[in-house]
Protein backbone atom coordinates (compact mmCIF):
# COMPACT_ATOMS: atom_id res chain seq x y z
CA UNK A 1 0.00 0.00 0.00
CA UNK A 2 1.32 3.44 -0.91
CA UNK A 3 1.22 6.44 1.40
CA UNK A 4 -2.06 7.97 2.53
CA UNK A 5 -2.43 11.75 2.51
CA UNK A 6 -4.10 11.47 5.90
CA UNK A 7 -0.77 10.25 7.31
CA UNK A 8 0.79 13.68 6.72
CA UNK A 9 0.55 17.10 8.32
CA UNK A 10 -0.94 19.80 6.11
CA UNK A 11 -1.89 17.82 3.01
CA UNK A 12 -5.64 18.31 3.30
CA UNK A 13 -6.89 19.72 -0.01
CA UNK A 14 -3.31 20.12 -1.30
CA UNK A 15 -1.73 18.82 -4.50
CA UNK A 16 1.83 18.54 -3.25
CA UNK A 17 4.45 18.22 -6.01
CA UNK A 18 7.29 19.95 -4.15
CA UNK A 19 9.10 17.12 -2.35
CA UNK A 20 12.31 17.91 -4.25
CA UNK A 21 12.41 21.08 -2.17
CA UNK A 22 10.45 20.38 1.01
CA UNK A 23 8.05 17.48 1.72
CA UNK A 24 5.38 17.42 4.41
CA UNK A 25 6.10 15.73 7.72
CA UNK A 26 4.19 12.74 9.02
CA UNK A 27 1.66 13.04 11.79
CA UNK A 28 3.63 10.27 13.48
CA UNK A 29 6.53 12.73 13.78
CA UNK A 30 4.62 14.34 16.63
CA UNK A 31 5.00 11.12 18.59
CA UNK A 32 8.67 10.95 17.60
CA UNK A 33 9.22 14.43 19.01
CA UNK A 34 7.50 13.45 22.24
CA UNK A 35 9.75 10.39 22.48
CA UNK A 36 12.81 12.58 22.03
CA UNK A 37 11.60 15.14 24.58
CA UNK A 38 10.84 12.43 27.11
CA UNK A 39 14.30 10.89 26.68
CA UNK A 40 15.97 14.29 26.82
CA UNK A 41 14.35 14.89 30.18
CA UNK A 42 15.68 11.58 31.50
CA UNK A 43 19.28 12.55 32.13
CA UNK A 44 22.11 10.22 31.23
CA UNK A 45 19.90 7.22 30.54
CA UNK A 46 17.87 9.30 28.10
CA UNK A 47 21.08 10.49 26.44
CA UNK A 48 22.12 6.87 25.98
CA UNK A 49 18.80 6.18 24.29
CA UNK A 50 19.59 9.01 21.86
CA UNK A 51 22.60 7.03 20.67
CA UNK A 52 20.59 3.82 20.37
CA UNK A 53 18.10 5.63 18.12
CA UNK A 54 20.95 7.00 15.99
CA UNK A 55 22.26 3.47 15.49
CA UNK A 56 18.79 2.27 14.54
CA UNK A 57 18.66 5.01 11.93
CA UNK A 58 22.03 3.96 10.52
CA UNK A 59 20.77 0.38 10.28
CA UNK A 60 17.64 1.45 8.42
CA UNK A 61 19.67 3.62 6.05
CA UNK A 62 21.86 0.59 5.50
CA UNK A 63 18.81 -1.31 4.27
CA UNK A 64 18.14 1.46 1.75
CA UNK A 65 21.72 1.61 0.48
CA UNK A 66 22.80 -2.07 0.65
CA UNK A 67 25.39 -1.22 3.32
CA UNK A 68 25.97 -1.90 7.01
CA UNK A 69 25.06 0.47 9.83
CA UNK A 70 28.74 1.07 10.59
CA UNK A 71 29.27 2.32 7.03
CA UNK A 72 26.99 5.30 7.69
CA UNK A 73 27.66 8.62 9.40
CA UNK A 74 25.07 11.21 10.41
CA UNK A 75 26.38 14.73 9.83
CA UNK A 76 25.00 18.24 9.61
CA UNK A 77 24.01 18.29 5.93
CA UNK A 78 24.72 16.75 2.54
CA UNK A 79 27.03 19.70 1.88
CA UNK A 80 29.00 18.86 5.01
CA UNK A 81 29.16 15.22 3.93
CA UNK A 82 30.62 16.24 0.56
CA UNK A 83 33.28 18.30 2.27
CA UNK A 84 34.11 15.44 4.65
CA UNK A 85 34.82 13.18 1.67
CA UNK A 86 36.70 15.81 -0.34
CA UNK A 87 38.85 16.79 2.65
CA UNK A 88 40.02 13.20 3.10
CA UNK A 89 42.05 13.26 -0.13
CA UNK A 90 45.72 14.30 -0.03
CA UNK A 91 45.49 16.85 -2.82
CA UNK A 92 48.56 17.75 -4.83
CA UNK A 93 49.11 20.52 -7.37
CA UNK A 94 48.32 19.12 -10.80
CA UNK A 95 45.53 16.83 -9.60
CA UNK A 96 42.12 17.16 -11.21
CA UNK A 97 38.48 16.60 -10.32
CA UNK A 98 35.49 16.10 -12.61
CA UNK A 99 31.86 17.08 -12.12
CA UNK A 100 28.95 18.12 -14.38
CA UNK A 101 28.56 21.81 -15.09
CA UNK A 102 24.96 21.56 -13.86
CA UNK A 103 25.83 19.76 -10.60
CA UNK A 104 24.28 21.26 -7.44
CA UNK A 105 26.17 24.20 -5.96
CA UNK A 106 27.36 22.30 -2.87
CA UNK A 107 29.46 20.06 -5.06
CA UNK A 108 30.62 22.70 -7.49
CA UNK A 109 31.66 25.16 -4.79
CA UNK A 110 33.29 22.47 -2.66
CA UNK A 111 35.46 21.45 -5.61
CA UNK A 112 36.21 24.93 -6.90
CA UNK A 113 37.92 25.78 -3.63
CA UNK A 114 40.53 23.13 -4.50
CA UNK A 115 41.86 25.43 -7.19
CA UNK A 116 43.77 27.25 -4.42
CA UNK A 117 45.75 24.04 -3.99
CA UNK A 118 46.59 23.86 -7.68
CA UNK A 119 43.88 21.32 -8.47
CA UNK A 120 42.21 21.57 -11.88
CA UNK A 121 38.42 21.53 -11.63
CA UNK A 122 36.79 20.22 -14.78
CA UNK A 123 33.09 21.07 -15.03
CA UNK A 124 31.69 19.14 -17.95
CA UNK A 125 28.89 20.72 -20.03
CA UNK A 126 25.71 18.78 -20.57
CA UNK A 127 24.35 18.06 -24.03
CA UNK A 128 21.00 19.74 -24.33
CA UNK A 129 20.67 19.48 -20.56
CA UNK A 130 21.58 15.77 -20.53
CA UNK A 131 24.67 14.61 -18.63
CA UNK A 132 26.54 12.03 -20.72
CA UNK A 133 28.51 9.44 -18.78
CA UNK A 134 30.96 9.15 -21.65
CA UNK A 135 31.80 12.84 -21.38
CA UNK A 136 32.51 12.50 -17.66
CA UNK A 137 34.77 9.50 -18.20
CA UNK A 138 36.58 11.14 -21.09
CA UNK A 139 37.38 14.12 -18.86
CA UNK A 140 39.21 11.85 -16.38
CA UNK A 141 42.94 11.33 -16.82
CA UNK A 142 45.86 9.89 -14.85
CA UNK A 143 45.79 12.83 -12.41
CA UNK A 144 42.05 12.74 -11.75
CA UNK A 145 41.41 11.99 -8.09
CA UNK A 146 37.64 12.37 -7.78
CA UNK A 147 34.44 12.34 -9.84
CA UNK A 148 31.35 13.86 -8.23
CA UNK A 149 27.87 13.51 -9.70
CA UNK A 150 24.29 13.33 -8.44
CA UNK A 151 22.41 10.10 -9.06
CA UNK A 152 19.42 12.30 -9.89
CA UNK A 153 19.89 15.86 -11.09
CA UNK A 154 18.25 18.51 -8.92
CA UNK A 155 17.87 20.67 -12.02
CA UNK A 156 16.46 18.39 -14.71
CA UNK A 157 15.46 15.18 -12.92
CA UNK A 158 17.81 13.08 -15.05
CA UNK A 159 18.91 9.85 -13.36
CA UNK A 160 22.48 8.72 -13.98
CA UNK A 161 23.28 5.03 -14.52
CA UNK A 162 25.58 4.70 -11.51
CA UNK A 163 26.39 1.07 -12.34
CA UNK A 164 27.63 2.05 -15.80
CA UNK A 165 29.70 4.88 -14.35
CA UNK A 166 31.15 2.59 -11.69
CA UNK A 167 32.10 -0.03 -14.27
CA UNK A 168 33.80 2.60 -16.44
CA UNK A 169 35.99 3.66 -13.49
CA UNK A 170 36.95 0.14 -12.44
CA UNK A 171 40.68 -0.27 -12.06
CA UNK A 172 41.30 3.47 -11.92
CA UNK A 173 42.18 5.11 -8.61
CA UNK A 174 39.42 7.71 -8.88
CA UNK A 175 37.07 8.36 -5.96
CA UNK A 176 33.45 8.13 -7.09
CA UNK A 177 31.26 10.39 -4.94
CA UNK A 178 27.51 10.13 -5.53
CA UNK A 179 25.02 12.69 -4.23
CA UNK A 180 21.79 10.77 -3.70
CA UNK A 181 19.76 13.67 -2.30
CA UNK A 182 17.13 13.31 -5.07
CA UNK A 183 17.28 9.52 -5.19
CA UNK A 184 17.37 8.03 -1.69
CA UNK A 185 13.80 7.45 -0.53
CA UNK A 186 12.19 7.32 -3.97
CA UNK A 187 14.33 4.98 -6.10
CA UNK A 188 16.89 2.26 -5.26
CA UNK A 189 20.37 3.46 -4.26
CA UNK A 190 23.24 0.97 -4.24
CA UNK A 191 26.16 2.44 -2.32
CA UNK A 192 28.30 -0.60 -3.14
CA UNK A 193 28.86 0.93 -6.58
CA UNK A 194 30.70 4.02 -5.36
CA UNK A 195 33.26 5.10 -2.77
CA UNK A 196 31.00 7.57 -1.00
CA UNK A 197 27.31 8.43 -1.11
CA UNK A 198 25.94 11.60 0.45
CA UNK A 199 22.35 12.62 0.98
CA UNK A 200 20.20 15.15 2.79
CA UNK A 201 17.40 13.98 5.05
CA UNK A 202 14.75 16.59 4.35
CA UNK A 203 13.65 15.69 0.83
CA UNK A 204 12.66 12.20 -0.33
CA UNK A 205 13.42 10.67 3.08
CA UNK A 206 10.54 12.75 4.49
CA UNK A 207 12.59 13.92 7.43
CA UNK A 208 14.37 17.09 8.56
CA UNK A 209 17.58 18.94 7.81
CA UNK A 210 20.36 16.51 8.58
CA UNK A 211 23.02 14.91 6.39
CA UNK A 212 24.09 11.36 5.58
CA UNK A 213 27.51 10.07 4.55
CA UNK A 214 27.93 6.47 3.39
CA UNK A 215 31.52 5.22 3.29
CA UNK A 216 32.21 2.11 1.20
CA UNK A 217 35.00 0.76 3.40
CA UNK A 218 35.60 -2.27 1.18
CA UNK A 219 36.09 -0.21 -1.97
CA UNK A 220 37.88 2.75 -0.35
CA UNK A 221 39.56 1.60 2.89
CA UNK A 222 41.46 4.87 3.35
CA UNK A 223 39.28 7.71 4.64
CA UNK A 224 40.67 10.35 6.95
CA UNK A 225 38.48 13.47 6.91
CA UNK A 226 40.08 16.74 7.92
CA UNK A 227 37.86 17.40 10.94
CA UNK A 228 38.33 15.37 14.12
CA UNK A 229 36.30 15.51 17.32
CA UNK A 230 35.56 13.58 20.49
CA UNK A 231 33.00 11.39 18.73
CA UNK A 232 35.16 10.49 15.72
CA UNK A 233 38.11 9.02 17.62
CA UNK A 234 39.25 7.31 20.79
CA UNK A 235 41.87 8.56 23.24
CA UNK A 236 45.47 7.62 22.50
CA UNK A 237 48.33 7.17 24.96
CA UNK A 238 48.76 10.93 25.42
CA UNK A 239 46.12 13.66 25.88
CA UNK A 240 46.63 14.99 22.35
CA UNK A 241 46.82 11.59 20.71
CA UNK A 242 43.80 9.92 19.15
CA UNK A 243 42.82 6.92 17.03
CA UNK A 244 40.12 7.38 14.42
CA UNK A 245 37.15 5.02 14.66
CA UNK A 246 37.15 2.06 12.31
CA UNK A 247 33.58 2.90 11.26
CA UNK A 248 32.08 5.77 9.30
CA UNK A 249 31.61 7.37 12.69
CA UNK A 250 35.03 8.93 12.11
CA UNK A 251 33.13 11.55 10.08
CA UNK A 252 30.92 12.46 13.09
CA UNK A 253 33.03 14.95 15.02
CA UNK A 254 30.37 15.46 17.70
CA UNK A 255 26.78 14.58 18.49
CA UNK A 256 24.52 13.96 15.54
CA UNK A 257 21.37 16.03 15.74
CA UNK A 258 19.49 13.63 17.99
CA UNK A 259 16.07 15.16 17.37
CA UNK A 260 16.62 14.57 13.65
CA UNK A 261 17.40 10.93 14.31
CA UNK A 262 14.11 10.36 16.15
CA UNK A 263 12.21 11.98 13.29
CA UNK A 264 14.17 10.11 10.62
CA UNK A 265 13.60 6.78 12.31
CA UNK A 266 9.88 7.36 11.93
CA UNK A 267 10.25 8.39 8.28
CA UNK A 268 12.43 5.43 7.40
CA UNK A 269 10.03 2.98 9.03
CA UNK A 270 7.23 4.52 6.97
CA UNK A 271 9.14 4.29 3.67
CA UNK A 272 10.49 0.81 4.32
CA UNK A 273 7.01 -0.42 5.19
CA UNK A 274 5.78 0.70 1.77
CA UNK A 275 8.89 -0.52 -0.03
CA UNK A 276 11.23 1.45 -2.28
CA UNK A 277 10.33 -0.65 -5.32
CA UNK A 278 6.66 0.28 -4.87
CA UNK A 279 7.53 3.94 -4.35
CA UNK A 280 9.76 3.94 -7.44
CA UNK A 281 7.06 2.30 -9.56
CA UNK A 282 4.56 4.98 -8.53
CA UNK A 283 7.05 7.75 -9.35
CA UNK A 284 7.96 6.22 -12.71
CA UNK A 285 4.37 5.57 -13.77
CA UNK A 286 2.84 8.87 -12.70
CA UNK A 287 5.97 10.81 -13.63
CA UNK A 288 6.00 9.26 -17.08
CA UNK A 289 2.39 10.28 -17.66
CA UNK A 290 3.07 13.77 -16.30
CA UNK A 291 6.09 14.21 -18.55
CA UNK A 292 4.24 12.97 -21.64
CA UNK A 293 1.31 15.33 -21.08
CA UNK A 294 3.55 18.34 -20.46
CA UNK A 295 5.42 17.55 -23.66
CA UNK A 296 2.13 17.21 -25.55
CA UNK A 297 1.08 20.64 -24.27
CA UNK A 298 4.25 22.16 -25.70
CA UNK A 299 6.27 22.58 -22.50
CA UNK A 300 10.07 22.60 -22.79
CA UNK A 301 10.54 19.42 -20.80
CA UNK A 302 14.02 19.00 -19.30
CA UNK A 303 13.67 15.48 -17.91
CA UNK A 304 14.64 12.58 -20.21
CA UNK A 305 11.86 10.30 -21.41
CA UNK A 306 13.26 6.78 -20.68
CA UNK A 307 12.10 5.40 -17.33
CA UNK A 308 15.63 4.42 -16.30
CA UNK A 309 16.82 8.00 -16.92
CA UNK A 310 14.43 9.61 -14.42
CA UNK A 311 13.28 9.16 -10.84
CA UNK A 312 10.75 11.30 -8.98
CA UNK A 313 11.41 14.74 -10.50
CA UNK A 314 9.91 16.04 -13.74
CA UNK A 315 11.09 19.51 -14.77
CA UNK A 316 10.23 21.94 -17.52
CA UNK A 317 11.72 25.31 -18.40
CA UNK A 318 9.60 28.45 -18.14
CA UNK A 319 10.67 32.12 -17.95
CA UNK A 320 7.76 33.00 -15.67
CA UNK A 321 8.47 30.22 -13.14
CA UNK A 322 8.22 32.41 -10.02
CA UNK A 323 4.80 33.85 -10.87
CA UNK A 324 3.43 30.45 -11.86
CA UNK A 325 4.67 28.92 -8.62
CA UNK A 326 3.02 31.66 -6.53
CA UNK A 327 -0.28 31.55 -8.43
CA UNK A 328 -0.43 27.79 -8.06
CA UNK A 329 0.45 27.97 -4.36
CA UNK A 330 -2.48 30.31 -3.76
CA UNK A 331 -4.69 27.65 -5.33
CA UNK A 332 -3.21 24.82 -3.22
CA UNK A 333 -0.88 23.41 -5.86
CA UNK A 334 2.66 23.18 -4.49
CA UNK A 335 5.49 23.07 -7.03
CA UNK A 336 9.14 24.19 -6.94
CA UNK A 337 10.21 27.05 -9.19
CA UNK A 338 13.77 28.37 -9.54
CA UNK A 339 16.74 28.35 -11.94
CA UNK A 340 14.47 29.11 -14.89
CA UNK A 341 12.38 25.98 -14.48
CA UNK A 342 9.53 24.40 -12.57
CA UNK A 343 10.20 21.07 -10.88
CA UNK A 344 7.41 18.63 -10.08
CA UNK A 345 8.10 15.83 -7.62
CA UNK A 346 6.11 12.60 -7.49
CA UNK A 347 6.46 10.86 -4.12
CA UNK A 348 4.48 8.07 -2.50
CA UNK A 349 1.62 10.33 -1.35
CA UNK A 350 0.98 11.63 -4.90
CA UNK A 351 -1.75 9.82 -6.82
CA UNK A 352 -3.30 9.96 -10.28
CA UNK A 353 -5.93 12.48 -9.14
CA UNK A 354 -3.17 14.90 -8.12
CA UNK A 355 -1.54 14.57 -11.53
CA UNK A 356 -4.77 15.06 -13.49
CA UNK A 357 -5.79 18.01 -11.35
CA UNK A 358 -2.39 19.63 -11.90
CA UNK A 359 -2.36 18.98 -15.66
CA UNK A 360 -5.77 20.57 -16.03
CA UNK A 361 -4.58 23.71 -14.23
CA UNK A 362 -1.11 24.05 -15.77
CA UNK A 363 -2.60 23.97 -19.27
CA UNK A 364 -3.63 27.62 -18.81
CA UNK A 365 0.03 28.61 -18.44
CA UNK A 366 1.33 26.54 -21.34
C-alpha positions as CSV (number, residue, x, y, z in Angstrom):
1,X,0.0,0.0,0.0
2,X,1.3,3.4,-0.9
3,X,1.2,6.4,1.4
4,X,-2.1,8.0,2.5
5,X,-2.4,11.8,2.5
6,X,-4.1,11.5,5.9
7,X,-0.8,10.2,7.3
8,X,0.8,13.7,6.7
9,X,0.5,17.1,8.3
10,X,-0.9,19.8,6.1
11,X,-1.9,17.8,3.0
12,X,-5.6,18.3,3.3
13,X,-6.9,19.7,0.0
14,X,-3.3,20.1,-1.3
15,X,-1.7,18.8,-4.5
16,X,1.8,18.5,-3.3
17,X,4.5,18.2,-6.0
18,X,7.3,19.9,-4.2
19,X,9.1,17.1,-2.4
20,X,12.3,17.9,-4.2
21,X,12.4,21.1,-2.2
22,X,10.4,20.4,1.0
23,X,8.1,17.5,1.7
24,X,5.4,17.4,4.4
25,X,6.1,15.7,7.7
26,X,4.2,12.7,9.0
27,X,1.7,13.0,11.8
28,X,3.6,10.3,13.5
29,X,6.5,12.7,13.8
30,X,4.6,14.3,16.6
31,X,5.0,11.1,18.6
32,X,8.7,11.0,17.6
33,X,9.2,14.4,19.0
34,X,7.5,13.5,22.2
35,X,9.8,10.4,22.5
36,X,12.8,12.6,22.0
37,X,11.6,15.1,24.6
38,X,10.8,12.4,27.1
39,X,14.3,10.9,26.7
40,X,16.0,14.3,26.8
41,X,14.3,14.9,30.2
42,X,15.7,11.6,31.5
43,X,19.3,12.5,32.1
44,X,22.1,10.2,31.2
45,X,19.9,7.2,30.5
46,X,17.9,9.3,28.1
47,X,21.1,10.5,26.4
48,X,22.1,6.9,26.0
49,X,18.8,6.2,24.3
50,X,19.6,9.0,21.9
51,X,22.6,7.0,20.7
52,X,20.6,3.8,20.4
53,X,18.1,5.6,18.1
54,X,21.0,7.0,16.0
55,X,22.3,3.5,15.5
56,X,18.8,2.3,14.5
57,X,18.7,5.0,11.9
58,X,22.0,4.0,10.5
59,X,20.8,0.4,10.3
60,X,17.6,1.5,8.4
61,X,19.7,3.6,6.1
62,X,21.9,0.6,5.5
63,X,18.8,-1.3,4.3
64,X,18.1,1.5,1.8
65,X,21.7,1.6,0.5
66,X,22.8,-2.1,0.6
67,X,25.4,-1.2,3.3
68,X,26.0,-1.9,7.0
69,X,25.1,0.5,9.8
70,X,28.7,1.1,10.6
71,X,29.3,2.3,7.0
72,X,27.0,5.3,7.7
73,X,27.7,8.6,9.4
74,X,25.1,11.2,10.4
75,X,26.4,14.7,9.8
76,X,25.0,18.2,9.6
77,X,24.0,18.3,5.9
78,X,24.7,16.8,2.5
79,X,27.0,19.7,1.9
80,X,29.0,18.9,5.0
81,X,29.2,15.2,3.9
82,X,30.6,16.2,0.6
83,X,33.3,18.3,2.3
84,X,34.1,15.4,4.6
85,X,34.8,13.2,1.7
86,X,36.7,15.8,-0.3
87,X,38.9,16.8,2.7
88,X,40.0,13.2,3.1
89,X,42.1,13.3,-0.1
90,X,45.7,14.3,0.0
91,X,45.5,16.8,-2.8
92,X,48.6,17.7,-4.8
93,X,49.1,20.5,-7.4
94,X,48.3,19.1,-10.8
95,X,45.5,16.8,-9.6
96,X,42.1,17.2,-11.2
97,X,38.5,16.6,-10.3
98,X,35.5,16.1,-12.6
99,X,31.9,17.1,-12.1
100,X,28.9,18.1,-14.4
101,X,28.6,21.8,-15.1
102,X,25.0,21.6,-13.9
103,X,25.8,19.8,-10.6
104,X,24.3,21.3,-7.4
105,X,26.2,24.2,-6.0
106,X,27.4,22.3,-2.9
107,X,29.5,20.1,-5.1
108,X,30.6,22.7,-7.5
109,X,31.7,25.2,-4.8
110,X,33.3,22.5,-2.7
111,X,35.5,21.4,-5.6
112,X,36.2,24.9,-6.9
113,X,37.9,25.8,-3.6
114,X,40.5,23.1,-4.5
115,X,41.9,25.4,-7.2
116,X,43.8,27.2,-4.4
117,X,45.8,24.0,-4.0
118,X,46.6,23.9,-7.7
119,X,43.9,21.3,-8.5
120,X,42.2,21.6,-11.9
121,X,38.4,21.5,-11.6
122,X,36.8,20.2,-14.8
123,X,33.1,21.1,-15.0
124,X,31.7,19.1,-18.0
125,X,28.9,20.7,-20.0
126,X,25.7,18.8,-20.6
127,X,24.3,18.1,-24.0
128,X,21.0,19.7,-24.3
129,X,20.7,19.5,-20.6
130,X,21.6,15.8,-20.5
131,X,24.7,14.6,-18.6
132,X,26.5,12.0,-20.7
133,X,28.5,9.4,-18.8
134,X,31.0,9.1,-21.6
135,X,31.8,12.8,-21.4
136,X,32.5,12.5,-17.7
137,X,34.8,9.5,-18.2
138,X,36.6,11.1,-21.1
139,X,37.4,14.1,-18.9
140,X,39.2,11.8,-16.4
141,X,42.9,11.3,-16.8
142,X,45.9,9.9,-14.9
143,X,45.8,12.8,-12.4
144,X,42.0,12.7,-11.7
145,X,41.4,12.0,-8.1
146,X,37.6,12.4,-7.8
147,X,34.4,12.3,-9.8
148,X,31.4,13.9,-8.2
149,X,27.9,13.5,-9.7
150,X,24.3,13.3,-8.4
151,X,22.4,10.1,-9.1
152,X,19.4,12.3,-9.9
153,X,19.9,15.9,-11.1
154,X,18.2,18.5,-8.9
155,X,17.9,20.7,-12.0
156,X,16.5,18.4,-14.7
157,X,15.5,15.2,-12.9
158,X,17.8,13.1,-15.1
159,X,18.9,9.9,-13.4
160,X,22.5,8.7,-14.0
161,X,23.3,5.0,-14.5
162,X,25.6,4.7,-11.5
163,X,26.4,1.1,-12.3
164,X,27.6,2.1,-15.8
165,X,29.7,4.9,-14.4
166,X,31.2,2.6,-11.7
167,X,32.1,0.0,-14.3
168,X,33.8,2.6,-16.4
169,X,36.0,3.7,-13.5
170,X,36.9,0.1,-12.4
171,X,40.7,-0.3,-12.1
172,X,41.3,3.5,-11.9
173,X,42.2,5.1,-8.6
174,X,39.4,7.7,-8.9
175,X,37.1,8.4,-6.0
176,X,33.4,8.1,-7.1
177,X,31.3,10.4,-4.9
178,X,27.5,10.1,-5.5
179,X,25.0,12.7,-4.2
180,X,21.8,10.8,-3.7
181,X,19.8,13.7,-2.3
182,X,17.1,13.3,-5.1
183,X,17.3,9.5,-5.2
184,X,17.4,8.0,-1.7
185,X,13.8,7.5,-0.5
186,X,12.2,7.3,-4.0
187,X,14.3,5.0,-6.1
188,X,16.9,2.3,-5.3
189,X,20.4,3.5,-4.3
190,X,23.2,1.0,-4.2
191,X,26.2,2.4,-2.3
192,X,28.3,-0.6,-3.1
193,X,28.9,0.9,-6.6
194,X,30.7,4.0,-5.4
195,X,33.3,5.1,-2.8
196,X,31.0,7.6,-1.0
197,X,27.3,8.4,-1.1
198,X,25.9,11.6,0.5
199,X,22.3,12.6,1.0
200,X,20.2,15.1,2.8
201,X,17.4,14.0,5.0
202,X,14.8,16.6,4.4
203,X,13.6,15.7,0.8
204,X,12.7,12.2,-0.3
205,X,13.4,10.7,3.1
206,X,10.5,12.8,4.5
207,X,12.6,13.9,7.4
208,X,14.4,17.1,8.6
209,X,17.6,18.9,7.8
210,X,20.4,16.5,8.6
211,X,23.0,14.9,6.4
212,X,24.1,11.4,5.6
213,X,27.5,10.1,4.5
214,X,27.9,6.5,3.4
215,X,31.5,5.2,3.3
216,X,32.2,2.1,1.2
217,X,35.0,0.8,3.4
218,X,35.6,-2.3,1.2
219,X,36.1,-0.2,-2.0
220,X,37.9,2.8,-0.3
221,X,39.6,1.6,2.9
222,X,41.5,4.9,3.4
223,X,39.3,7.7,4.6
224,X,40.7,10.3,7.0
225,X,38.5,13.5,6.9
226,X,40.1,16.7,7.9
227,X,37.9,17.4,10.9
228,X,38.3,15.4,14.1
229,X,36.3,15.5,17.3
230,X,35.6,13.6,20.5
231,X,33.0,11.4,18.7
232,X,35.2,10.5,15.7
233,X,38.1,9.0,17.6
234,X,39.3,7.3,20.8
235,X,41.9,8.6,23.2
236,X,45.5,7.6,22.5
237,X,48.3,7.2,25.0
238,X,48.8,10.9,25.4
239,X,46.1,13.7,25.9
240,X,46.6,15.0,22.4
241,X,46.8,11.6,20.7
242,X,43.8,9.9,19.1
243,X,42.8,6.9,17.0
244,X,40.1,7.4,14.4
245,X,37.2,5.0,14.7
246,X,37.1,2.1,12.3
247,X,33.6,2.9,11.3
248,X,32.1,5.8,9.3
249,X,31.6,7.4,12.7
250,X,35.0,8.9,12.1
251,X,33.1,11.5,10.1
252,X,30.9,12.5,13.1
253,X,33.0,15.0,15.0
254,X,30.4,15.5,17.7
255,X,26.8,14.6,18.5
256,X,24.5,14.0,15.5
257,X,21.4,16.0,15.7
258,X,19.5,13.6,18.0
259,X,16.1,15.2,17.4
260,X,16.6,14.6,13.6
261,X,17.4,10.9,14.3
262,X,14.1,10.4,16.2
263,X,12.2,12.0,13.3
264,X,14.2,10.1,10.6
265,X,13.6,6.8,12.3
266,X,9.9,7.4,11.9
267,X,10.2,8.4,8.3
268,X,12.4,5.4,7.4
269,X,10.0,3.0,9.0
270,X,7.2,4.5,7.0
271,X,9.1,4.3,3.7
272,X,10.5,0.8,4.3
273,X,7.0,-0.4,5.2
274,X,5.8,0.7,1.8
275,X,8.9,-0.5,0.0
276,X,11.2,1.5,-2.3
277,X,10.3,-0.6,-5.3
278,X,6.7,0.3,-4.9
279,X,7.5,3.9,-4.3
280,X,9.8,3.9,-7.4
281,X,7.1,2.3,-9.6
282,X,4.6,5.0,-8.5
283,X,7.1,7.7,-9.3
284,X,8.0,6.2,-12.7
285,X,4.4,5.6,-13.8
286,X,2.8,8.9,-12.7
287,X,6.0,10.8,-13.6
288,X,6.0,9.3,-17.1
289,X,2.4,10.3,-17.7
290,X,3.1,13.8,-16.3
291,X,6.1,14.2,-18.6
292,X,4.2,13.0,-21.6
293,X,1.3,15.3,-21.1
294,X,3.6,18.3,-20.5
295,X,5.4,17.5,-23.7
296,X,2.1,17.2,-25.5
297,X,1.1,20.6,-24.3
298,X,4.3,22.2,-25.7
299,X,6.3,22.6,-22.5
300,X,10.1,22.6,-22.8
301,X,10.5,19.4,-20.8
302,X,14.0,19.0,-19.3
303,X,13.7,15.5,-17.9
304,X,14.6,12.6,-20.2
305,X,11.9,10.3,-21.4
306,X,13.3,6.8,-20.7
307,X,12.1,5.4,-17.3
308,X,15.6,4.4,-16.3
309,X,16.8,8.0,-16.9
310,X,14.4,9.6,-14.4
311,X,13.3,9.2,-10.8
312,X,10.7,11.3,-9.0
313,X,11.4,14.7,-10.5
314,X,9.9,16.0,-13.7
315,X,11.1,19.5,-14.8
316,X,10.2,21.9,-17.5
317,X,11.7,25.3,-18.4
318,X,9.6,28.5,-18.1
319,X,10.7,32.1,-18.0
320,X,7.8,33.0,-15.7
321,X,8.5,30.2,-13.1
322,X,8.2,32.4,-10.0
323,X,4.8,33.9,-10.9
324,X,3.4,30.4,-11.9
325,X,4.7,28.9,-8.6
326,X,3.0,31.7,-6.5
327,X,-0.3,31.6,-8.4
328,X,-0.4,27.8,-8.1
329,X,0.4,28.0,-4.4
330,X,-2.5,30.3,-3.8
331,X,-4.7,27.6,-5.3
332,X,-3.2,24.8,-3.2
333,X,-0.9,23.4,-5.9
334,X,2.7,23.2,-4.5
335,X,5.5,23.1,-7.0
336,X,9.1,24.2,-6.9
337,X,10.2,27.1,-9.2
338,X,13.8,28.4,-9.5
339,X,16.7,28.3,-11.9
340,X,14.5,29.1,-14.9
341,X,12.4,26.0,-14.5
342,X,9.5,24.4,-12.6
343,X,10.2,21.1,-10.9
344,X,7.4,18.6,-10.1
345,X,8.1,15.8,-7.6
346,X,6.1,12.6,-7.5
347,X,6.5,10.9,-4.1
348,X,4.5,8.1,-2.5
349,X,1.6,10.3,-1.4
350,X,1.0,11.6,-4.9
351,X,-1.7,9.8,-6.8
352,X,-3.3,10.0,-10.3
353,X,-5.9,12.5,-9.1
354,X,-3.2,14.9,-8.1
355,X,-1.5,14.6,-11.5
356,X,-4.8,15.1,-13.5
357,X,-5.8,18.0,-11.3
358,X,-2.4,19.6,-11.9
359,X,-2.4,19.0,-15.7
360,X,-5.8,20.6,-16.0
361,X,-4.6,23.7,-14.2
362,X,-1.1,24.1,-15.8
363,X,-2.6,24.0,-19.3
364,X,-3.6,27.6,-18.8
365,X,0.0,28.6,-18.4
366,X,1.3,26.5,-21.3
